[in-house]
Amino acid sequence: MARRTLLTASEKSNILSTPDNDAELIRCYALSENDLSIIKLRRGDENKLGFAVQMCLLRYPGQGLLPNSELSPRFIQFIANELNLDPSVFTKYAQREETRREHALLLQSYLGLSTFSLRHYKHLITELTLFAMQVDKSILLATYAMDFLREKKIITPRVEVVDRVCIKALSNANKQIYEKLTQCLTPEHKHRLNELLQLKPNSNLTWLAWLRQSPLKPNSRSMLEHIERLTTLQAVGLPEGIERGIHQNRLLRIAREGSQMQVSDVAKFEQKRRYATLVAVVIESVATVIDEIIELHDRILGMVYNKAKLKHQQQFHASGKAINDKVRLYGQIGQALLEAKQNNQDPFAAIESVMSWDDFVASIAEAKDIAQPEGFDYLHLLGNNYATLRRYTPEFLSALQMSAAPATANLLKAIDLIKTLNADNGRKLP
């Protein structure tokens, strides 16, 4: 059976590849005076160039020249330029394998390198496990392993060995994460988590599948259903701070893995992995559902504001002719009053010269009916949609645990007051 691998073929190639731009070539492969002096001791241009190439490869990526190695022509050209040699002579290097091995041993001593051993293997796994507690991407793990080996001046082993180290470290990290996420769980917690894998009553969905669903429409019914999802998640009652000590990246990755898999597959997980996955799903789902509830509330408020604004525009449009008639009428009355004052005449007679007193009184009542609020906005119409908001806002405020900065403490007091009125079925504000 084929051995499991973590790194892809391209990733394996990348971690052992040489840089391909001038800045990185200079940073990694600039030769010092000491380097040049020991290189010049080799006999023949091909041996000088081959020795220099091995020296550079042992420094970065950290592995010597292997048989059938495919090296970048740009890399060979760069090293050859430093030595003022023709890069084509490299093809003649190490036609005797013994020469390559002799150079490798000499360079190992010159560079102070150690051969990768079982002790290094175990040390690398321990070090990489700590890093794998934060990330689980294969290329990042392999890159970290390569950097660690270079820092400790250890010759990099074959890429297959690096791959096995990454697999082992990731497995160890996963076990530690699963242990941390499950060690505080009581039998009651485990029972509630197992219930998430069961079918929801009167439904063909499991509780977990139902909890994954997003709200469909911005209305009070969808809001109440989503608040029910939040209260269902909160009812699991996970110990406070159970996720502490777990890097957010890893927790999110486990939660996404659990959310994307079939519920039947999650149920087949080994016990600790199953409970750890469900814990991560619940923690992440609580945050996601709260975000969706707040977004849904914003969308509902947006619809309420849009309805009020549209109704305000319609009312103004419908009463436009009446408003215009009133403006013209009161313009005539105003002109009559101005002329009466100039001529020292009775102002009431001036009004009655335009229209009868009874009609004037009636026009004032009509003006009050068609007059817009002083601010000439639509906010007074928001109350028409009170019923829509009232259907869910008590549950909305009850389900969300809110806190406030000192500057908004009064707002939090107002929310607490509304919660109290909702709980007591109160109607009067203090």
C-alpha positions, 0 to 999 in steps of 0.5 A: 500500500502506498505511503500517505503523503502530505506534500504535493509533488509541486510543494516537494519541488518548491522546498528544495528549489533555488531562488530565481531572482537576482535579489534572492540569489545574492542574499543566499549565494554571495561568496565570501573571501574565505569561501573563494579561498577554499574554492580556489584550492580545487583543481580544474574549473569543473571541480571549482564550480562543482565545489562552489555549487555544493557549498551554496546548496548546503547553505540553501536549501540545506541539502548537498548535490544529489545524483540526477539533481535538476538545477536552475541554469540561472543558479549555475550561471550566478555561481559561475559569474562569481568565480569568472568561470564558464558555466558549461564546465559544470556538466563535467563535475563529479563524473567520479561520484567519489569526488562529489562525496569527498567534497561533501564531507569537506564542506560539512566540516567547513560549514559546521554542519551535522548529518540528520540523525534519529535524534534530530528527527525526534527533535524536529517533530517536537519543534514542528508540533508546536508550530502545527498547533497554529497552522496545518498547511503542508507547505508552511509546515515544510518551510518551517522545518527547512528553516529550523534545520538551516538555523541548527546547521543540520543537513536537510534529509530527503524530502520524503523524510521532511514529509513524514516529519510534517505528517507526524507533527500534524498528527501530534498537534491534532491529538493535543488540540482534540484533548484540549477541546474535550478534557473539560466536557462532562457526560451531559455535554457529550450527550448534548453534542451527540444529539446534534447528530440526531434528526430534528423532530418532524424534519428530515434534517439533523440538528447539525444540518439545520444549524448550518442553514442561513436565514432566507428572507429578511422578515420576522419569521426568519429572524425568530427561526435564526434566534432559535438556532442561536438558543439551541447552540447556547443550550449545549452549555459548553464550559466557558473558555473551552477554546482558550489555548487553541489557536484561532486558525486551527479552531476555525479549520476544524469547525469548517471541516466539520461543517462541510462534511456529511453528518454521517461522516462526523459521526464515524470519527474517533470519539475525541475527534468527534467531540472536538469537531462538534465543540469547534463547530458549536463555538464557530456557529455561535459567532456566525449565527450572531453575525447573521442575526445582527445582519438580518436585523439591519436588513429588516430595519433597512426595509422598515426605513425604506417603506417609511420613506416611500410612504412619505414620498407617496403622501407628499405626492398625493397631497401636492395639489392640496398643498399648492392650493393652500399656499396660493390661498394663504398668499392671497390672504396675506396680501389682503392683510398687508393692504389692510394694515397699510390702509388702516382697515379691519384685518378680519374684513380683509380676510373675509374679502378673500373667503368667508370666515367659516371657509377660512376656519375649515381651511386651517383644519385642512392645512393641519391634516396635510402638513408634514412634520417640522423636520419634513422627514419620514421618521414619524412613519416608522411606528407603522411597522412596530408590529414587524419589529415587536414580533422578534425584538424581545427574543432578539434582545434576550438571546444576545449578551451585550456589553458597552464601552463607558461612552455608551453605558446609557444605551446599555441601560436603555436596552436592559430597561426594555428587557425588563419591560419585555420580561414583566410584560410592562407597557409604561416607561418610567 
